[in-house]
Amino acid sequence: MDHVNGNVITSFHKTSSEWKVVLFICFSLLNTGCSALHKVKGLVGKSVELSCHCKFPNDTIKFLYMQKYDSKNEEIMVAAYYSGEANGDEYVNEAFRNRTRIDLYEQVVELLDIRISDEGKYKCFIQNKTTGSVYTFEFLVTLNSRPVVLKSGDSSDGNYTCFSSGGYPAHNVKWHFNPDLSASDWFIVEEKKYKDPQTGLFNVSSTITFNSPLNVNICCSVQNETALVIETRIPTLDTPFDNMLVYAAVAAVAMITVCVVICIVWRMKKSCSLNISVKQPRIEDTNQEETTDIMESST
């Protein structure tokens, strides 16, 4: 696998303007069968392979170079290779010097230490001995930042803040509740977005307040089209209303139990009393009969 430093061709010994004219003439005649417009994504601080999306035998490649359109829509050189020669970097834009490697076998340009300023539209030009192509793509830069949920204010209110720092591009904060809350149970108090002027990264936050008697799990996510959803979840503390319900339920069960026990004891006592009152007349009748029999026998 051949790797060449991302440097422009110097063997022509031409000025920058002459070099652009030569390239324009050459690639005006190229077969652009591999041309396309795609989106490529990369993470800040990482590396990415920017493919030319054509597979020529690497030993037949005459030259390969990549350009980027800057903020003024002007083309700047990212990396270049010509006929296997070790070339200087005088034509490579300063922002890309020592940050690119060309892989002729895979026909890709590896971009190192991705920066937010690398985002934009690129073109890759490649030609072998018989044909060539121009491949255009858009490079999107992203950086995921894990959000956190923080309790705001004292413990008596229901304010929570979701905060995410150092992300790119600017993310939107979304709130999730389990169990679900109706729209009347919560609302957004404040939302903020701040861009660091030095790094270009964003800090975003969203503060909400909610009024619900339920024990709710709160979750926030930070998401956009170029970032994965990252969530963090925290449980809310039990509210005094929840504790009152528990105490009331325990008291009700205790009262019912006491009432049942009292009823059982009362019924048992009543049953014993009835048995005694029924048996007593029988004893008296028996004694009276015996007395009558004795008197008759005496007579």
C-alpha positions as CSV (number, residue, x, y, z in Angstrom):
1,M,0.0,0.0,0.0
2,D,1.5,3.3,-1.1
3,H,1.3,6.3,1.1
4,V,2.4,9.7,-0.1
5,N,2.4,12.9,1.9
6,G,-0.3,15.3,0.8
7,N,1.8,17.6,-1.2
8,V,1.3,19.4,-4.6
9,I,3.3,18.7,-7.7
10,T,6.5,20.7,-8.0
11,S,8.2,18.9,-10.9
12,F,6.4,21.1,-13.4
13,H,8.2,24.1,-12.0
14,K,5.2,26.3,-12.8
15,T,3.6,29.2,-10.9
16,S,0.4,28.8,-9.1
17,S,-1.7,30.5,-11.8
18,E,0.0,28.4,-14.6
19,W,-0.6,25.2,-12.6
20,K,-4.3,26.0,-12.3
21,V,-4.5,26.6,-16.0
22,V,-2.9,23.2,-16.7
23,L,-5.2,21.4,-14.4
24,F,-8.3,23.1,-15.8
25,I,-7.3,22.1,-19.4
26,C,-6.5,18.5,-18.4
27,F,-9.7,17.9,-16.4
28,S,-11.9,19.5,-19.0
29,L,-11.0,16.5,-21.2
30,L,-11.4,13.9,-18.5
31,N,-14.0,11.1,-18.6
32,T,-16.2,11.9,-15.5
33,G,-18.0,8.6,-15.3
34,C,-17.2,8.3,-11.6
35,S,-18.4,11.8,-10.8
36,A,-21.1,12.0,-8.1
37,L,-22.1,14.2,-5.1
38,H,-22.2,12.5,-1.8
39,K,-22.0,13.4,1.9
40,V,-19.1,12.3,4.0
41,K,-19.0,12.7,7.8
42,G,-16.1,13.0,10.2
43,L,-15.6,13.7,14.0
44,V,-13.6,16.6,15.3
45,G,-10.1,15.6,16.3
46,K,-10.3,12.2,14.5
47,S,-9.2,11.2,11.0
48,V,-11.3,10.3,7.9
49,E,-10.6,8.8,4.5
50,L,-11.9,11.0,1.7
51,S,-12.3,8.7,-1.3
52,C,-12.0,9.5,-5.0
53,H,-14.5,6.7,-5.7
54,C,-12.7,5.3,-8.7
55,K,-10.6,2.1,-8.7
56,F,-7.7,2.4,-11.1
57,P,-4.6,0.1,-10.9
58,N,-2.3,2.1,-8.6
59,D,0.7,1.6,-10.8
60,T,-1.1,3.3,-13.7
61,I,-2.1,6.5,-11.9
62,K,-0.4,9.6,-13.4
63,F,-1.7,12.1,-10.8
64,L,-4.3,12.5,-8.0
65,Y,-5.1,15.7,-6.2
66,M,-7.9,17.0,-4.0
67,Q,-9.3,20.6,-3.7
68,K,-11.7,22.3,-1.3
69,Y,-14.0,25.3,-1.9
70,D,-13.3,27.9,0.8
71,S,-15.8,30.4,2.3
72,K,-15.3,32.6,-0.8
73,N,-16.0,29.7,-3.1
74,E,-12.4,29.7,-4.2
75,E,-10.5,26.4,-4.7
76,I,-7.7,25.6,-2.4
77,M,-5.3,22.7,-2.6
78,V,-5.7,19.9,0.0
79,A,-3.3,17.2,-1.3
80,A,-1.6,16.1,-4.5
81,Y,0.4,13.4,-6.1
82,Y,2.2,13.2,-9.5
83,S,3.9,10.2,-11.2
84,G,5.3,8.8,-8.0
85,E,7.6,11.7,-7.3
86,A,8.2,13.2,-3.9
87,N,6.7,16.6,-4.3
88,G,6.9,19.8,-2.2
89,D,3.9,21.4,-0.4
90,E,4.2,24.9,-1.7
91,Y,0.8,24.7,-3.4
92,V,-1.0,23.0,-0.5
93,N,-3.0,25.4,1.6
94,E,-1.4,26.1,4.9
95,A,-4.5,24.8,6.8
96,F,-3.9,21.3,5.3
97,R,-0.1,21.0,5.4
98,N,1.1,17.9,7.3
99,R,-2.5,16.8,7.8
100,T,-3.0,14.6,4.7
101,R,-1.8,11.2,3.4
102,I,-2.6,9.8,0.0
103,D,-3.2,6.1,-0.4
104,L,-2.8,5.2,-4.1
105,Y,-3.9,1.6,-3.6
106,E,-7.3,2.6,-2.2
107,Q,-7.2,6.0,-4.0
108,V,-8.2,8.0,-0.9
109,V,-6.9,11.0,0.9
110,E,-6.7,10.6,4.6
111,L,-7.4,13.8,6.5
112,L,-5.9,13.9,10.0
113,D,-6.9,15.9,13.1
114,I,-10.3,17.0,11.7
115,R,-11.2,20.6,12.3
116,I,-14.6,22.4,12.0
117,S,-13.0,24.6,9.3
118,D,-12.5,21.4,7.2
119,E,-16.3,21.3,6.6
120,G,-17.3,22.1,3.0
121,K,-17.4,21.0,-0.6
122,Y,-14.5,19.0,-2.0
123,K,-13.3,17.7,-5.4
124,C,-11.0,14.8,-6.1
125,F,-9.3,14.6,-9.5
126,I,-7.6,11.4,-10.6
127,Q,-6.1,10.2,-13.9
128,N,-4.3,7.1,-15.1
129,K,-2.7,6.5,-18.5
130,T,-6.0,6.2,-20.4
131,T,-8.8,7.9,-18.5
132,G,-9.7,10.0,-15.5
133,S,-12.5,11.2,-13.3
134,V,-13.7,14.0,-11.1
135,Y,-15.5,13.1,-7.8
136,T,-17.4,15.8,-5.9
137,F,-18.6,15.4,-2.3
138,E,-19.6,17.4,0.7
139,F,-17.7,16.9,4.0
140,L,-19.7,17.4,7.2
141,V,-18.0,17.7,10.6
142,T,-19.7,16.7,13.8
143,L,-18.9,16.2,17.5
144,N,-21.1,14.4,19.9
145,S,-21.5,15.8,23.4
146,R,-23.2,13.8,26.2
147,P,-25.8,15.9,28.0
148,V,-26.4,16.0,31.7
149,V,-29.6,16.8,33.6
150,L,-29.2,19.0,36.7
151,K,-31.7,20.0,39.4
152,S,-32.3,23.8,39.4
153,G,-33.1,25.8,42.5
154,D,-34.2,24.4,45.8
155,S,-35.9,21.0,46.3
156,S,-39.4,22.5,46.5
157,D,-39.7,23.4,42.8
158,G,-39.8,21.3,39.7
159,N,-37.1,22.9,37.6
160,Y,-34.5,20.9,35.6
161,T,-31.8,21.9,33.2
162,C,-30.3,19.8,30.4
163,F,-26.8,20.9,29.4
164,S,-24.5,19.9,26.6
165,S,-21.1,21.4,26.0
166,G,-18.5,21.3,23.2
167,G,-20.8,19.8,20.5
168,Y,-21.0,20.5,16.8
169,P,-23.1,21.6,14.9
170,A,-25.6,23.4,17.1
171,H,-27.9,20.7,18.7
172,N,-31.5,20.9,19.7
173,V,-32.5,19.6,23.2
174,K,-35.4,17.3,23.5
175,W,-37.1,16.2,26.7
176,H,-38.7,12.8,27.5
177,F,-40.7,11.7,30.5
178,N,-41.7,8.3,31.9
179,P,-44.6,8.1,32.5
180,D,-45.5,10.6,29.8
181,L,-46.6,14.1,30.9
182,S,-49.3,16.1,29.1
183,A,-48.4,19.5,27.6
184,S,-50.1,21.3,30.5
185,D,-47.8,19.5,33.1
186,W,-44.5,21.0,31.9
187,F,-43.1,23.9,29.8
188,I,-39.7,25.3,28.7
189,V,-38.5,28.2,30.9
190,E,-35.3,29.0,29.0
191,E,-33.1,27.8,26.1
192,K,-29.6,29.0,25.3
193,K,-27.0,28.4,22.6
194,Y,-23.4,29.7,22.7
195,K,-20.7,29.3,20.1
196,D,-17.1,29.4,21.3
197,P,-15.3,31.9,19.1
198,Q,-12.0,30.0,19.3
199,T,-13.1,26.4,18.8
200,G,-16.4,26.9,17.0
201,L,-18.0,24.4,19.3
202,F,-21.4,24.9,20.8
203,N,-22.8,24.9,24.3
204,V,-26.6,24.4,24.5
205,S,-29.0,24.2,27.5
206,S,-32.7,23.9,28.1
207,T,-34.5,24.6,31.4
208,I,-38.0,23.2,32.1
209,T,-40.5,23.3,35.0
210,F,-43.2,20.7,35.6
211,N,-46.0,20.2,38.0
212,S,-47.0,16.6,38.5
213,P,-48.0,14.5,41.5
214,L,-46.3,11.5,39.9
215,N,-42.8,10.2,40.5
216,V,-41.4,11.0,37.0
217,N,-38.2,9.8,35.3
218,I,-36.7,12.8,33.3
219,C,-34.6,12.2,30.2
220,C,-33.1,14.7,27.8
221,S,-31.4,14.0,24.4
222,V,-29.3,16.1,22.1
223,Q,-29.8,15.3,18.5
224,N,-29.6,16.6,15.0
225,E,-29.1,15.1,11.5
226,T,-25.4,14.5,12.0
227,A,-25.2,13.4,15.6
228,L,-26.3,10.2,17.4
229,V,-28.8,10.5,20.2
230,I,-27.2,10.5,23.5
231,E,-29.4,10.3,26.6
232,T,-28.9,10.6,30.4
233,R,-31.7,9.8,32.9
234,I,-32.3,10.7,36.5
235,P,-35.2,9.8,38.8
236,T,-37.0,12.6,40.6
237,L,-37.3,12.5,44.4
238,D,-40.6,11.4,46.1
239,T,-42.9,14.4,46.7
240,P,-44.7,15.0,50.0
241,F,-47.9,14.1,48.3
242,D,-46.6,10.7,47.4
243,N,-45.6,10.1,51.1
244,M,-49.0,11.2,52.3
245,L,-50.7,8.7,50.0
246,V,-48.4,5.9,51.4
247,Y,-49.2,7.0,55.0
248,A,-52.9,7.1,54.3
249,A,-52.9,3.7,52.7
250,V,-51.1,2.2,55.7
251,A,-53.5,3.8,58.2
252,A,-56.5,2.6,56.3
253,V,-55.2,-1.0,56.3
254,A,-54.5,-0.8,60.0
255,M,-58.0,0.6,60.8
256,I,-59.6,-2.1,58.7
257,T,-57.6,-4.8,60.5
258,V,-58.5,-3.4,64.0
259,C,-62.2,-3.3,63.0
260,V,-62.2,-6.9,61.8
261,V,-60.5,-8.1,65.0
262,I,-63.1,-6.2,67.1
263,C,-66.0,-7.7,65.2
264,I,-64.6,-11.2,65.5
265,V,-64.1,-10.8,69.3
266,W,-67.6,-9.3,69.7
267,R,-69.2,-12.1,67.8
268,M,-67.4,-14.7,69.8
269,K,-68.5,-13.2,73.1
270,K,-72.1,-12.9,72.0
271,S,-72.1,-16.5,70.9
272,C,-70.9,-17.7,74.3
273,S,-73.5,-15.6,76.1
274,L,-76.3,-17.1,74.1
275,N,-75.2,-20.7,74.9
276,I,-75.2,-20.0,78.7
277,S,-78.7,-18.4,78.7
278,V,-80.2,-21.4,76.8
279,K,-78.7,-24.1,79.1
280,Q,-79.7,-22.5,82.5
281,P,-83.5,-23.1,82.3
282,R,-82.9,-26.8,81.6
283,I,-81.0,-27.1,84.9
284,E,-83.8,-25.4,86.9
285,D,-86.5,-27.5,85.3
286,T,-84.6,-30.7,86.3
287,N,-84.3,-29.6,89.9
288,Q,-88.0,-28.7,90.1
289,E,-89.0,-32.1,88.8
290,E,-86.8,-33.9,91.3
291,T,-88.4,-31.9,94.1
292,T,-91.9,-32.8,93.0
293,D,-91.1,-36.5,92.8
294,I,-89.7,-36.4,96.4
295,M,-92.9,-34.8,97.8
296,E,-95.2,-37.3,96.1
297,S,-93.2,-40.2,97.4
298,S,-93.5,-38.8,101.0
299,T,-97.2,-38.6,100.7
